Amino acid sequence: MVTRSKDWFALAGFLLLSYAVAGLGSLATIDNVRGWYATADKPWFTPPNWLFGPVWTVLYGLIAVAAWLVWLRREQEPRQVKVALAVWAVQLLLNLAWTPTFFGLQWLWAGFVVIVLLDVAVVATIVRFRRVRPVAAWLLAPYLAWILYASLLNAGVAALN
């Protein structure tokens, strides 16, 4: 498979889209991590705040590269790719919705509902990606592990506050 220049532009687009979600999410977290969240009761397994930035930076990169690898198969499997990327877009929108729900609005149980929907959407994305490009599905495995962990954290914070 030869990678053409438009393929590299597509990778840039997927990266831009993924990191735009990260940037928008950070708008809801920056002040709130130092604000209400700093004094909120948290489960004993809560990691230090400094860990979230590096982990999410890597994960958003993996999310983008996985989508790009699927997109590269658009000529061989157009319908499968279209469905897979639509599911990917849904999970990205749910990812975007969680941060302002949990941090910005402090709707802790509503945030839990959103993140559980995100968990389901990421599993669906992995299933769809696996049909098109198995390596792309594997790239999303760390993301799934992290958001499942984040789901437990969300439930813990909601239960304790």
N, C-alpha and C positions, 0 to 999 in steps of 0.2 A: 504494500500500500504506500503510495507516494503522498506525502503531506504537501499540499499546495499553500500558497500564501494566504488565500482566503480561509484556509483551515486555521492558520495561526491567528488571524483576526477573530475568528470564532472563539478560539481559546481566550483571547483577550476579553472578548465580550462576556463569556461565562465567568471569568475572573472578576471583571468589573461588576457584574450583576451580583455575584456572591459577596464581594467585599462591600458593595453598596448596602446590602442587607445588614452586614456587620456594622457598617458605619451608622446606619439609621438606628440599629439596636443599641449602639453605644450611647446615642443621645439620651435614651431612657435610663441607662444604667449609671453613667458617670456620676451625676449628682446624688442619685439614690443609693449607690453602694456606700458612699460616705455619709449619707443621711439616714433614713429610716432603717435600711438594711444593716447598717453598722451596729445598731442597738437592738435589732430584732433577735429573738431567741432562734438558734439554729441547731440542727441535729449534730451529734458528736462527730459525724463523718464529713462535715463540711470542710472543703479544702481552703487554703488561704486565698484571699482575693487575688493576689498577684498571679496565681496559676491560670485563671480564666482567660486572660488576654492571649497568652501564648498558645493555649490549647485551641481556642476558637480560631486564631489566625491560621493554624495548620488545618483545622477541620474545614474552614471555608475554602481553602485552597484545594483540598481533596474533593469537596462537593463540586467545585467548578471543573476540575480535571475529569472527574467521573462523568459528568454531563457531556463534556467535550468528546470523550472517548466514545460515548454512545452516539453523539451527533455525527462523528466521522463515518458511521455506518448508515447514514441517511439514504445513500443511493442503493445500497444492497437490501435494506429492510425498511423502506420508508414508513410503512404503517406502524411497525413495532417501535421505531425511533420516535415517531410523533407521539404515540401513547406514553412511552417511557419519559419523554421530556415534559409532557403535560403533567404527569404524576410528580416529576421532579419539581416543576414550578409550584405545584400545590404545597409540597413540603417546604419549599423556600418561603412561601407566603405564610404558612403556619409558624415557621421559624421567626419570621419578621413580626408576627402578631404576638408571640409569647412575651417578648421583652417589655413592650409598653404595658401589656396586661399585668404582668407580675411586678415589674419594678416601677413603671411609671404610674399606673393607677392603683397599685398595691392591692389588686384583686387576686389574692393568693389562691383561692380555690378555683376561680375562673382561669387563672394561669395554669393550674393543674389540668383542667379540662383541655386547654389549648395544647399543653405539652403531651398529653396522652394522645390527642389527635395527631400531633407531630410524630410521635412514636409510630403510630399506625401508618402514617403517610411515608415515613422513611422505610419501613418494612416493605410497603407496596413499591416504593421506588427501587429498592434492592431487588425485589422479585422481577420487576420489569427490566431493570438494567441487566440482570443475569441472563435473561433471554436474548439480549442483543450483544452484550459484551461482558462476559463474566468478570474480567479484571475490574471493570467499573463498579460492579456490585461489591467486590472486595474492598475497593477504596472507600466505600461508605460504611464499612463495618466499624471503624473507630468512632465515627459520627453517631451511629446507632448506640454503641456502648456508652458514649458520653451523654447522650440525651436520655437514655434510660436511667443513668446515674443522676442526671439533673432532675428527672421526674421524681426520684426518691427525695432529693433535696427539696424540691418544690413542695411535695407532700409534707415533709418534715417541718419546713418553715410555716406552712399553712396550719398544721396541727398545733404547733407550739405558740402561735401568735393569734 
